[in-house]
Amino acid sequence: MSQRNDCVFASSLGKGDHLHQQVLAAFPLCQMTEEDLIQNPQFCKLLATLSQHVDRTGLTQHLRRDLEKAERELHTQRLSWLRVESIHRLLREIIQENHFSKASSAQTGDATFYSTLEQCLMVGQCVKRMDISADVSEPHSGILGLTAERVKRLMPSEQDVLQMKQKCPSELLQHLKKKSVAILTYYQPDWENESEGLRSVKLSKLPELLDGEKKKVKSLTEKNRENTTLLQRQTHTYLSELLMCVKILQSLVLELRLKAQKDLDRKKIEYFEGKCEIGLRKIRAEMLEVQLDTYTRDKIATHKKITEKLNADLKSSKMEKQEVESKLASFEIYGKDFEALAEEYSRLRQEIATKSWALKEFSTSNT
């Protein structure tokens, strides 16, 4: 039954490489290869089953809907905060420009507007930063004994605040227009001296221009990232090839060095052999020269005669030795009894020689 279900499931998802490709496409964040899926078919089927219930990031459909809802709410909150923060920063810029403007106090109405705006912003900022307790029933003194009600008493009069609110949109619009013109002049300096109508038309196209510049910057950033990745790969490949070339050069250098060393050793051996041969010949020549200086012709003739006499004596001694050895061999025929007689004879001769020497010495001493 299970095999039948597996067959039906495989036929519904795909077969062979097509199934592997679907699994790899469904889980791009997993560090898997097609070989891993081929070696583990049951695991491949499990991943194929999970791909019907989760998305590419691994989230289920329910979690994906909750996440998208939370992202939309977060986007809305961020937009509302960004809108308020942008208006607040623009109002702060208007006040700063008023402080540094040369004609800021030219009109009393303008001065009243700027002072009222600055005072309202300051009071609002102080109230925002004060630590107000959530429980109203608890007595809370705030910072330095101040409360939000006491700080709000520093607000300008309601009439000034009403006039400021009525004039604030026009001031914001004028300030935004000035900033837009500055941005437009930065991107297109040649538009600065054109007419007001043409400038307004081009200001309406400024968001498209900025959007195009943003897309261009994003595209260049992506291209730069791709180029960086490509450069890293090429650098790695270059270093690998360079290391391989260095190894090949090292092997060639070692081989050539060994070959050259072999030839050098052979030549050194030939050199030393020739040098030894010359040394031996010099020694022989010196020996001959010493012999020539030491032995004259007369000395050589005398040495020849001495050598002949010694050779003759050696020959006679050898003949005598042979005779004695033959006699001893004849005596050995008689066995051990003759050996005892020979020893006794030797002892008697030695004793006779001793007594004769003693008698000779005694007779010499008496005379």
Buried (B, 14 or more C-beta within 10 A) or exposed (E): EEEEEEEEBBEEBBEEEEBBEBBBEBBEEEEBEEEBBEEEEEEBBEBBEBBEEBEEEEEEEEEEEEEEEEEEEEEEEEEEEEEEEEEEEBBBEBBEEBEEEEEEEEEEEBEBBBBBBBBBBBBBEBBEEBEEEEEEEEEBEBEEEEBBEEBEEEBBEEEBBEBBEEBBEEBBEEBEEEEBBEBBBEEEEEBEEEEEEEBEEBBEEBEEBBEEEEEEEEEEEEEEEEEEEEEEEEEEEEEEEEEEEEEEEEEEEEEEEEEEEEEEEEEEEEEEEEEEEEEEEEEEEEEEEEEEEEEEEEEEEEEEEEEEEEEEEEEEEEEEEEEEEEEEEEEEEEEEEEEEEEEEEEEEEEEEEEEEEEEEEEEEEEE
